[in-house]
Amino acid sequence: MTNVAIAFVCASLLVCAAVEPAVGATSEEAACRKALAGGVRKLVGTVMREKARCHDARMQGFLVTATDCNDDAQLSPKAQSKIAKVAAKLDAAGAKCAATGVTPAAIGFDACRAPCDAIVIGGFTGPSGVGACLSCVTISEATLATQTTYGTHPDPPYVGPGALELACQKSAHGALLKYKLARMNEQHKCQYLKDLGKPPTSPLLDCRVADLKGKAHAALIKMQQKIPSRCSNATLGALTSCGATLPEELTCLAGTADACGNQLFDDIYNPPAAATPTPALTPTATATVPATATPTPTKTATRTPTPTLTSNNTPTPTVTPTATRTATPTPTFTGAAATPTATRTATPTPTATATPTVAPTPLGAKTFTITNGDNCNSIGACPLGCGDTAGKTCFFLQPASSMQCCGTDNTDWGVASSTSPNLFLTAGVPDGNGRAVLTLTSPVVIGDKKATAFANGYACWRLRQDPAFATSADSFVDCNGGTRTNVSYSIDSNGSGAASAPVFSVDTAADVTAPAGAAIVRILMQSAETAGDGSNCDTVNWGTVPDQAIAIATGQVTATVTEMTQGGTGTASRRGNPLNCAAWSATNGSLAFPLHGLDTPIPFSGTQDKANVVRLQD
């Protein structure tokens, strides 16, 4: 048995850059979309639970090994009945929409996407209804998520009742489902407010990532804590889930939930437009003219095929490649019978000269090498602002400790781990606006020794690309400029109580003052420290450290802690420097990311909270 490669097969990886629908819906339209979204969430939960029950029974030997639990038709009659009953509620929700005067076209439903594009929208209910379309795509996405966790038939393996592997498998799928539903619920609540134009939403807010109350992030943290309590690298190695180790499994499941949730968000709030048919042209009969008539040249429209989505599972509805669209046939002109006296002379067909195709060139790979900043290995040695005016590498903290604004000594960035000090970036082909997708190619562990001789050990961070935000809409470099790349990350420490979930946001709005080379990469960051200078960041057990979904950027990066343990509010804010697309592989630019230090022991100051920004200079 081999573990499934970490690849999120959900269709949202192809379309997650779609534009969100415009705000300003009527109250009836907003209520309609809210009801449809609720039905989709219920169906996701039902499908995933029933298929997981089937897999769990098969792993214990209660079902024959030939049973493919990813196939709806092979589920028990009871399970199929439950799924059908919940799917029917989407039709009921659609009927209520129609009763209030809402039409499918009014909320954007003109067509259904693959693998359900055979459904031609003709109303809200019935086999050609919006409810049937949403049921079809929801069952497909839910099946893909469960398959990612359990594997493709003949996997998962038989382990027997009471096995540690079974407990791990059930925990992984259950935690994934809870996080996925929590995230979808927050997305849909946000969009309902946005549809009505209510605060705290705004026309520019992207509800797929807003997480207004931090509940989605809180659910993610619970998932990251739950799975390690039931799984180990050994148990995962014996299974066929998408991760062979704990870090891989946590990354894969979070990415799967995010990607599939984003796809279903677009299915509800940004469905595909129907293809516009080419009208048949019927020429008007021409009277007899004693001259040579020249027919009008016929233009043949060429359609670009829809990208094909390939999947290894066999859910119902069956996930099949999107049908290739056939180019519109050339219209046939059938005129009246020509009078014998008129002679038609064919116009010579001009010979077209092919224009050579120039292959677009991606920006390619860039090795971003972190340089040391100003030496801060003594109290008061770090310059005011942590070298901000010079754009130097620094771990900036606020409020300052004993007038020290740097959290590390800035001398050991190159030796903190076996992967230091390089970040490997890759940029794609800039589009017509100069924007190219920018991704962190591989995970990296970076860090530096803590500042002053009174604080031993290393401050360490593990960074890797967030697979749920790896498109040019979320992770990019703007070579032409005009796009902000600002990042904000805040948390309420609640004094001596338990901290609230952090709130993360990005600002990538158009701004004529934003420089060329502005960049942002959505990442998953893990933060840890070691106890002594003899133990660098390679000694950290990253499998036990939760992810924080943030971004590293060249814009203004701000971290805020309110109701700090020591009282008051701490805010750290630093700006990176733009990258240079014209000299892409050369040394240039700086990137920054935010984080929080809660309940941190500070020499001579006791336990405190800190707002932090790490800026890395290439």
N, C-alpha and C positions, 0 to 999 in steps of 0.2 A: 504494500500500500504506500502511496506517496501523497504528500500533502498538496492540496490545490494551490497553484501559484497565486500570489497576492495580486489579484486583478479584479476590479470591481466591474462586473458584467452588466450592471444596470444601464439602461439606455440613457440615463441622465448625463453620463459622461460625454455623450454626443451633443446634448442640447441644453446643458445647464447654463449656457451663456445667453439663453433666450431673454428677450426684453420682457420685463414685468408689465402686466396690463395697466392701463391708465386708471387713475383714480377718478372719482366722480360718478360712481354707479348710483342708481336709484336705491332707495331703501329695500324695495322688492327684489332687485337684482342682487344686492349684497346679501340679503337673507337667503336667497336661492343658492348662491355659491357657498354660503356657510353650511346650509343643509347638505349639499352634495359633498362638501369636504368632510363633514361628520360621518356620512355614509362610507366614504372611502377609508377613513381611519378604522371604522368598525370592521370592514371587510379585510383590511390588512391584518388586523389582529386575529380574526377568525381563521383565515387561510393559513397563516404562519403557525398558529397553535395546533390546528388539526394535522398539518403535515409533520410538525415536530412530534406529536403523539404517535403518528405512524412510524417515524424513524426510530423513536425510542423503543417501541414495541418490537420492531424488527431487530434492533441491536441486542435485545435480550432474548431473542429466539422465539418470541410469541407470534411472529408472522413468518411465512416462508421467505427465504432469501431472494426469491424471484420477484418479490413485491418492490415496485419502484414508487416510493412515497412522494417523489416529485411530480408524479403523474396524477392529476385529479381523478381520472377514471379508475385508478387502482386504490383509491382511498375507500374506507368502509362506507356502506350506505348511510350510516349515521353521520359521518363526517361530511359526505357530499350533501346531505340534507341541510346541515347547519350552514354550509357555505352558500347554498342556493337561497336559503331563507334570508340571510343577511344581504346577499346581492339584490334580492327583490326589494329591499328597503331603499335602494338607490332609485329604483323605478318610482316608488312611492314619493320620495323626495322630489323627483322630477315632476310628478303629477301636481304637487303642491305649487311648484314654480309656475306651471302652466295656468293654474287656477288664479294666480295673482296677476296674470297678464304678461309674464316674462316669456320671451321666446329664446330658443337656443342661440340664434344669431345675436341677440342683445348681450349675451354674456360670452360671445366669442366662439361658440361651438358651431363650426362649419364642417369639420371632418374629424375622423378618428385616426390616430397614428398607428403605425405598425407596432405589434403584429395584429392589430385589430382594425386595419384600414379597410377591410371588406365591409365594415359597418358604415353605411351611408346615413348620416344624420338626417332624420326626417321628423323630429319632434323630441319630446322628453322621455316618452315611454315606449315599450315594445321593443322588438328585435332591432329596430333602426333608431332607437332613442339614445339620448345622452346617457341615461342610466345603464343601458347595455354596453356602451362604449367605455364608461368609467369602470364598470364591473370587469370587463375584459382586460383593460390595461392594469388594473389594480391586482387582479389574480396573477397576472404575468410578473409584475414587479415583486409581489410578496413571495412567489415561488422562487424567483431568482435569489432573493435574500436568504431564504431557508436553504437553498442549494449551496450557497456560498459557505454557510455554517456547517452543513452536514456532508456535503460532497455529492457527486453524481453517481447514480447507480452503475456498478454494484456496490459502491460505498454508500454509507459508512459501514465499518466492519462489525461483525458479531463480537460482543464483549461479555455478555452474560449479565444477569441481574446483580445489582450491588457493586459492580465494577467501578473503580475510580474514574475510568475513562467515560463511563456513562454519566456520572455526576458532573464531570467537566463539560461534556457535550451539552447536557441539558442546561447547565448554568450559562454557557456561552450564548446559546440561542435565546434563552429567556432574558438575559441582560441586554442583548442586541434588540429584542422586540420592545422592551420597556423604554430604552433610549430612543428608538426610532419613533414610537408613538408619542413620546413626550416632545420630541423635536417637531414632529408634524403638527401637533396640537398648538405649539407656540407659533409656528409659521402661519397656521390658518387663523388664529386669533388676531395676529398682527395684520393680516391681509383684510380681515373683516373691518377692523378699525380704519385701515387705509382706504377701503372702498367707500366708507362713509365720510372720509376726510376728517377723522377725529384724532386728537393728540393721544399719545406722543408721536404718532406717525407723521410722515411728510411725503410729498410726491416723489422725493428722491430716495426714500428709504427702501432698501431691498429686504423684504420680509422673509426671504429664504435664510438670511443670516442674522437678522436683527436681534432675536432673543431678548425681547424687551424687559423681562423680569428675571433673566438668568436661569430659568427653569430647565432649558435644554442643556445648558452647560452643567447644571447640577446633576441631571440624569446621566450625562456622559461620565462625570466623576464617579457616580455610583457604579456604572458599568465597569469602569477601570478598576474599581476596588473589589467588585463582586467576582469577576472572572479569576483573578489571581488567588482568591480564597478557595477555589475549587479546582483550578488547573495548575499544572506545572509543565515545564518543557518536556518532561518524560511522557505525561499523559497526552499532551498535544501531538507529540511525535508518533503516537500509536493511533491517532485519529486521522480523519481526512478533511478537517476544517481548513480554512484558508491560511492559517498561520502555523508554522512548525514550532515556533517559540512564543512565549508570552508577549514580548513586544510586537512581533509580527501579527499575532492574533488580535491584539487590542487595536492596532493600526488598521488592520483589514476590516474588522467588524464596525469600527467607527466610520470608516470610509464607505462601507456598504450601506449603512443606515443613512448617512448624509446624502449619498448619491441617489439612492432609491427614493428618499423623501423629496429631494429636489425634483426628480422626474415627475412624481405624482403631483407635486405643487404645480408644475407647468401643465400637467394634464387637466387640472381643475381650472387654473386661473389664466393659462396662456395656451389653450389648445391650438393645434395646427390649423392654418387656413386651408380651405378647400382649393384644389387646383382649379385655375381658371380655364375653362374650355375654349378652344379656338373656334370662333363662329364660322359656320359654313357660309361661304360667299356664293350668292346666286346672281349672276350677271343679268342685266336688263337686255332684252332683245334689241338688237341694233337695226335700224332701218337700212335699206339697200343704199349703199354709197358707192358710186363708181370710182373708187380709189382703193389703194392698198391699205388694209387695216392691220395695225400692229397690236398683237395681244399684250396685255399687261403682264410683266414678268411675275411669276409666282414666288412668294417668300415662304420658305419652310421653317417653322419654329423648331428649335432643338431644345429639348428639356435635359437638364442635368440630372442624372439619376440620384435618388435619395441614397445616402450612405447605408450600406448593408450592415445590420447588427447580427452577429453570429453568436449563438449560445449553445452550450453543450447539454443543457437540461431539456426535459420534455414535459413542461407543464401544460395544463389546459387553461386558457387557450394555448395552442402550440406556438412556441416562439419560432417563427420562421423568418427568413431574410425578407426584407422589404422588396416588394415586386418592383422590377425595373420599369420605369415609365417609358412608354413607347412614344417616339416623336409624333407630333400631330401630323396626320396625312395631308399631303398637298391637296387643296380644294380642287375639285373637278368642275370646270366651267361647262355648262350645257346650255348653249344659246339657241335661238330660233333657227330654222333652216335657212341657209344663206341663199340669196337670189343668184341664179346662175351667172348673171353678168358681173358679179363681184369676184375678184380673184384675190385670195389671201396669200401674202408672201411672208414666210417665216422670217422673223428678225434673227440675224446671226447671234448665237450665244457667245457672249464675251468669255475669253479664257481667263480664269482667275489665277493670279500668281500667289502661291502660298507664302505667307509671311513667316519667317523662322520664329519658332517659339523660344522665348528666353526663359529659362528655368529660374524661378526666384531663389535667391540665396539666403539661407538662414544666418543669423548672427553667429550661431554656433556656441562652442564651449568657452567658458571664462573661469579661470581659477582665481578666486578672491582670497588673497593671502593676508591674514590679520597681522598688523604690525603693532609693536608695543607702543604705548603712549608715554606720558610723562611719569617718571618714577614717583610713586606715592608710598614708598615703604617706610614712612614714619609719619607720626601725627603732625598735621599742618604742612606736610611737604607738597601735597597735591595742590596745584594752582586753582584759584577761584574759578568755578565753572567747569572744572575737570577737563581743561584743554579744549573747551568748546569752540573758541574763536579759531583755533588752529585745526579743528576737525579731527582731533586725534582719538585713538581708541581709548575707551574709558567705561568703567562700570559706575555710573553716576547714581547717587542715592540722595534722597531728601526725606525728612530733614537731615541736615548734616550731623555727624557724630564727632564731638570734640573739634569742631570746625573742619572736619574731614568729610569731603563730599565724594570721595572715591571709595568704592567698596573693595577694590583689589589693588595690588601694587603696580600693575601695568608693566611687569618685567618678564612674565612667564607665559604669555599667550601662546608661544610657539612650542612649549613642552608640556602643556597641560594634559594631553592625551596622545594616543598613537595616530589620531586623525588630525590633530592640530598642526598648523594653524589655518588650514585651507577649507574654503567653502567652494564646492564645485557647482557652478551654475550653467544652465543651457538656455539659450534664447532661440526662438523660431524666426520665421520670416515676418518682417514688419508688414502690416496691412496697409491699405490706402491712406490711413490716418497716422501711420508710423508706429503703431502699437504691435508688439510681438510678445507672444507668450514667454514667460520667464519662470523657470523652475529650478528647485534645488535638486540636483541630480541624485545625490545619495546622502544618507544620514551622516551627520558629523557631530563629534563631541568636542566642545571648546571649553575654555576656562582660563583661570589665572589664580595665582596665590592671593589669599585675602590680604588686605592692606594692614600694615603695621605688624610688628613682632608680637603684639598681644593677641592676634587672631590667627591661629595656625590653621593650615589646611588650604584646600582649593575651593573656589566657587566654580561650579560646573553646570553646563547646559548642553543638552542633546537636542539638535534641530533636525527636522526632516520635513519634506514636502507634505502638505496636507492634500491627500488625493482627492478630497471632495471639492477642492478649489484650485484645480490645476489647469484652468483654461485662461485665455487671454482676457476674459471678463474679470478675473479675480487676481491672477498672478501675471504681471506684465512689466515690460519696460516701454515707455513712450518716447521714442526717438525724436519725435517732432515737438514734444512739449505740449502744454495746455491741459494736463490732467493732474489733479492733486493726488498725492499718495500719503495721506495723513492717517495716523493710527491712534486710537484711544483705548485704554484698558483700565477700568476702575473697579474698586471693591470696597464694601462697607465692612470694616473689621469688627464693628459692634463692641468696641472696647474689650472688656475681659470675656465677653461672650463668644459664641461661635460666629465666625465670619459668614456673610451672605455669599451667594455665588457671584463670581466676577462678571462684569459686563464688558464685552468687547465690541468695537465698532471700527469701520474704516470709512474714510472720506475720499472717494475717487471721482468727485464731481469735476466738470469742466472748469478750468480757471486759466485765463490767458497769461497770468503771471507765473504759472507752474513751469519749471525749466525743462528743456530737452534732456532726456536721460532719466527722468523721474521713474522710479521703479518700486514695485511692491511684490512680495512673495508670501502667500499664505502658508504658514508652517504649523507643525505640532511641536511644541517646545516642552521639554522636561527640565526641571531645575533641581539641583542637589548640591551637596557640599561634602568635603571629606574632613576628617578630624585632625589630620596631621600633614605637615609638609612632605613627608615621605610617601604619602598616598595620593597619587594624582587622580584625574577623573576617570581613568581606565578601571579603577577599583570600585566604582559605583555600580550597584545592581539596578540597572535601568528598568528591568522588568517589574520592579515594585514601585516605580515613580510614575504618577499620573501625568497624562498629557494636558497641556494647555493650548487651546486652539487660538493662535494669535497671528501676527504677521511681522515680517522684517521689511523695512522700507527706507527710502531715501528722504521721505517727507518729514513732517513734524510728528514725533512719536511721544505720547504722553501717558504716564502711569499715575493713578491717583488712589490714595487710601483715605477713606473718611472714617471718623470715629476711631482713631488710632488708640492702641492700648495706652499710650502715654498722653492721649488727648489730642484734639485738633485734627487737622487734615494735612496730609503730605502729598505734594505734587512734584513729580520729576518730569521734565520735558526737554528733549534734545532733538536736533534736526540732523539728518544724514546729508550726504552730498550726492548729486546726480551721477549716474554712470555715463560713459562716453560711447555711444553707438558707433561713431566713426573710427574709434580705436578700441574696439570691443575687448580684445584680449590683453590690452595694456593695463598697467596699474592705474586705477582711478576709482573715485567714489568712496562713499561710506554708507553703511547700512545700520539701522538701529531697531531694537525691539524692546517692548515694555515687559515688566514683571513686578511682582509684589513680594516683599519680605515681611512676613507676619510672625509675631512672637519671636523675634530674633534676639539672641543674647548679644549685647553690645558691651565691650570692655569699659568698665568704670561708669556705665550708664544704665545697666539692668536690661530687662526685656523690653523691646520696642518694636514698632512697625515701621517699615520703610517703603517708600515708592521708588522704584528703580527703572533706569533705562540703560541698556547696554548698547554702546555705539562701537562699531567695528570699522576700522579704517583699512582700506586695501593698500 
